[in-house]
Amino acid sequence: MNPVTADRRHFEDLVVGETINLGSTLVTKEMIISFAREYDPFPFHLDEAAAKKSLLGGLASSGWQTAALTLRLLGDGFLNKIASAGGLGFSDLKWKKPVMKGDTIWATATIADLRRSRHHPQWGIVAIDLDVRNQKGQPVMSMRLANLVETRDPETGTQPTPEQPYDVEHGTIAPSPLRGEGQPPTGEVKT
């Protein structure tokens, strides 16, 4: 077992349907302008007067900045607590509403699918659905990520899936109304 990740949750500990609260972050004017100067220099990200005249109606975060802030929340709130080996990509990215100056965004991650790599049994693949909302509860962004996660024992093959989602805060299996028996998988991540 990898000594760096030995005390983290592994593939066998993850459960389809588990939802993790990733926390929140305030998006300030300074953050928006700084990011835009470096990576997305459009007037509605750089200049408040120009932004007011734009379709957005005010100074708005770049969608890529929203994605980067969400990745930070995901890393701090989930990926750095599991035996993550890195991302495999993302799909279905949707920017649903602009993130404006002064908005607070918060995110949840839901484990949408789990499977072992066919060719590398020491790895599992977790598909994560991200839901990002503003302080009013309005959806601002969503996407699905695929992440590679270490297994505890590659020789044992696929482990049985626990019947209930894992309670991250208390380190126990917790009852949840999210899990339904006999439902089709929500998606497949190919490797």
Secondary structure, DSSP 8 states (H G I E B T S, - for coil): --TTTTTSB-GGG--TT-EEEEEEEE--HHHHHHHHHHH---HHHH-HHHHHHSTT-S-B--HHHHHHHHHHHHHHHTGGGBTEEEEEEEEEEEE-S--BTT-EEEEEEEEEEEEE-SS-TTEEEEEEEEEEE-TTS-EEEEEEEEEEEE-S-GGG-S----SS-EETTTTEE---TT--TT---S-----
